Amino acid sequence: MREIILAAAILAGGLSIRAQVHQPGPRSDEIGAEKARPAELPKFDLAFEGGPPGKLVERIIQKIGTLNVIIPTELKNVQIPRIEVRQVNVSQLFAAITLASEKTVAFQTGFTTDIVGASRPMMQERTTKYGFMSQGPVTPESVWYFYANNPPELTAQKICRFYNLAPYLKEYKLDDITTAVQIAWRMLGESDLPELKFHEETPHRSWPAE
């Protein structure tokens, strides 16, 4: 009877040892994922009165302590509207700024000439926007850069035109006509006024008969 009790005790102890050996523990990939999990972006409240991107970055840094941002010189004067947000992080704020800036604008791409010789502007439409972007997963150490997707600037073109003023010179002097044209240009706000030149009529030459 004593041997049976001892054997039962040994068997129970073996089961306990095996149970301890086969207890599941954390996998190596789970431990690695825990170590690689990025830190959460700090949240903040912001009341921004509007202004250039550099001013907005300064206000955010006052709230969270640090922010890596690159602003191209040619975009430093872009105006960002007034912002009122509560409990957001930089990723959420920058995404909202981009969405709020989107708009469709018409812009001139050049000139075309119609069938009567008149020059008319060629127009197209484009969706423009601006904002902050970053490459890769967003972390507190991410580097953001400011961009603006604006229509291309039209290169100024010089056009020379000729007009027959003979019908008007019967009642007006040449100075009266050129002065009226220049006044009209100024009323339209033109600062770079075109140059006007008048070509005197060339006398007709009589060719000797053969």
C-alpha positions in Angstrom: 0.0 0.0 0.0 2.9 2.4 0.8 4.4 1.7 -2.6 1.2 2.5 -4.4 0.9 5.9 -2.5 4.6 6.7 -3.4 4.0 5.9 -7.1 0.9 8.1 -7.1 2.9 10.9 -5.6 5.7 10.5 -8.2 3.1 10.4 -11.0 1.4 13.6 -9.7 4.8 15.3 -9.5 5.7 14.4 -13.1 2.4 15.8 -14.4 3.1 19.0 -12.5 6.6 19.3 -14.0 5.3 18.6 -17.6 2.5 21.2 -17.1 5.1 23.8 -16.1 7.4 23.0 -19.1 4.6 23.3 -21.7 3.1 26.6 -20.5 3.0 29.0 -23.5 5.1 32.2 -23.2 5.5 35.3 -25.4 6.7 34.6 -28.9 9.9 36.3 -30.2 8.0 38.2 -32.9 5.6 39.6 -30.3 8.5 40.9 -28.2 10.1 42.5 -31.3 6.8 44.2 -32.2 6.5 45.6 -28.8 9.9 47.1 -28.9 9.3 48.5 -32.5 6.0 50.1 -31.6 6.4 53.9 -32.1 5.7 56.4 -29.4 2.4 58.1 -29.6 2.3 61.7 -30.9 1.5 64.3 -28.3 -1.8 65.9 -28.4 -2.4 69.6 -27.8 -4.9 72.5 -28.1 -4.2 75.3 -30.6 -5.7 78.7 -31.3 -3.9 80.1 -34.3 -4.9 83.5 -35.7 -3.6 82.8 -39.2 -0.4 83.6 -41.0 2.6 82.0 -42.7 3.7 78.4 -42.1 6.7 79.4 -40.1 4.5 81.1 -37.6 2.3 78.1 -37.3 5.3 75.9 -36.6 6.4 78.2 -33.8 3.0 78.0 -32.1 3.0 74.2 -32.3 6.6 74.0 -30.9 5.4 76.1 -28.0 2.8 73.3 -27.3 4.8 70.1 -27.8 8.4 71.2 -27.4 9.9 70.0 -30.7 8.9 69.6 -34.3 11.1 69.0 -37.4 9.9 71.1 -40.3 11.4 72.3 -43.6 9.9 75.3 -45.3 11.2 76.3 -48.8 12.1 80.0 -49.1 9.7 80.6 -52.0 6.8 79.3 -49.9 7.5 81.1 -46.6 4.8 83.8 -47.3 1.9 81.4 -48.0 -1.0 82.4 -45.8 -2.7 79.7 -43.6 -6.1 80.6 -42.3 -7.3 80.8 -38.7 -7.2 77.5 -36.8 -9.1 76.4 -33.6 -8.5 72.8 -32.6 -8.6 70.7 -29.4 -6.8 67.5 -28.5 -5.2 66.8 -31.9 -1.7 65.7 -32.9 0.5 67.2 -35.7 -0.5 64.4 -38.1 -4.2 65.1 -37.7 -3.7 68.9 -37.8 -1.6 68.8 -41.0 -4.0 66.5 -42.8 -6.9 68.9 -42.0 -4.9 71.9 -43.3 -4.3 70.1 -46.6 -8.0 69.3 -47.0 -9.1 72.8 -46.1 -6.8 74.3 -48.6 -8.0 72.4 -51.7 -9.8 74.4 -54.3 -10.2 74.5 -58.1 -8.8 77.5 -59.9 -8.7 78.6 -63.5 -5.4 79.8 -64.9 -4.1 81.1 -68.2 -1.8 78.9 -70.2 -1.1 81.1 -73.2 -2.9 82.7 -76.1 -4.7 81.6 -79.2 -5.8 83.5 -82.3 -9.3 83.3 -83.6 -10.4 83.4 -87.3 -10.5 87.2 -87.4 -7.0 87.5 -86.0 -7.9 88.5 -82.4 -5.8 87.1 -79.6 -7.7 85.3 -76.8 -6.3 83.7 -73.6 -6.2 79.9 -73.3 -7.6 78.8 -69.9 -7.4 75.5 -67.9 -8.5 74.4 -64.4 -6.4 72.8 -61.7 -7.0 71.7 -58.1 -4.5 73.5 -55.9 -3.6 72.8 -52.3 -0.8 73.2 -49.7 0.2 71.7 -46.4 2.8 69.6 -44.6 4.0 66.1 -45.6 6.3 63.5 -44.2 7.8 60.3 -45.5 7.4 56.9 -43.8 5.6 56.1 -40.5 4.8 59.3 -38.5 6.7 59.5 -35.2 7.7 62.4 -32.9 11.0 62.5 -34.7 9.5 62.7 -38.3 10.7 65.4 -40.6 7.9 67.4 -42.2 8.2 69.6 -45.2 5.8 72.4 -46.4 4.6 72.3 -50.1 2.2 74.2 -52.3 0.7 72.9 -55.5 -0.1 76.1 -57.4 -0.8 76.7 -61.1 2.3 77.4 -63.2 3.1 81.1 -63.8 2.4 82.3 -67.3 5.4 83.7 -69.1 4.7 87.1 -70.5 4.5 87.2 -74.3 5.1 90.3 -76.4 2.7 90.7 -79.3 3.0 93.3 -82.1 -0.2 94.4 -83.8 -1.0 96.9 -86.6 -4.2 99.0 -86.8 -5.5 101.2 -89.5 -6.2 104.6 -87.9 -7.1 106.5 -91.1 -10.9 106.5 -90.4 -10.3 108.1 -86.9 -7.8 110.6 -88.0 -10.4 112.4 -90.0 -12.0 113.7 -86.8 -9.3 113.3 -84.1 -5.6 114.0 -83.9 -3.1 111.1 -83.4 -2.3 112.4 -79.8 -5.9 112.3 -78.9 -6.2 108.6 -79.9 -2.9 107.5 -78.1 -3.8 109.4 -75.0 -7.3 107.8 -74.8 -5.7 104.3 -75.2 -3.1 105.0 -72.4 -5.8 106.3 -70.1 -7.8 103.1 -70.6 -4.8 100.9 -69.8 -4.2 102.8 -66.5 -7.9 102.5 -65.5 -7.5 98.7 -65.9 -4.5 98.8 -63.5 -1.9 98.0 -66.1 1.6 98.9 -64.8 3.7 97.7 -67.7 2.2 99.7 -70.5 2.9 98.6 -74.1 4.7 100.9 -76.5 2.7 102.8 -79.1 4.2 103.8 -82.4 2.6 105.5 -85.4 3.9 104.9 -88.9 3.3 107.7 -91.3 1.6 106.7 -94.5 4.2 106.0 -97.3 3.5 108.2 -100.4 2.7 106.2 -103.4 5.3 106.2 -106.1 4.4 106.4 -109.7 6.3 104.1 -111.9 7.1 105.1 -115.5 5.1 103.4 -118.1 7.1 101.0 -120.2 
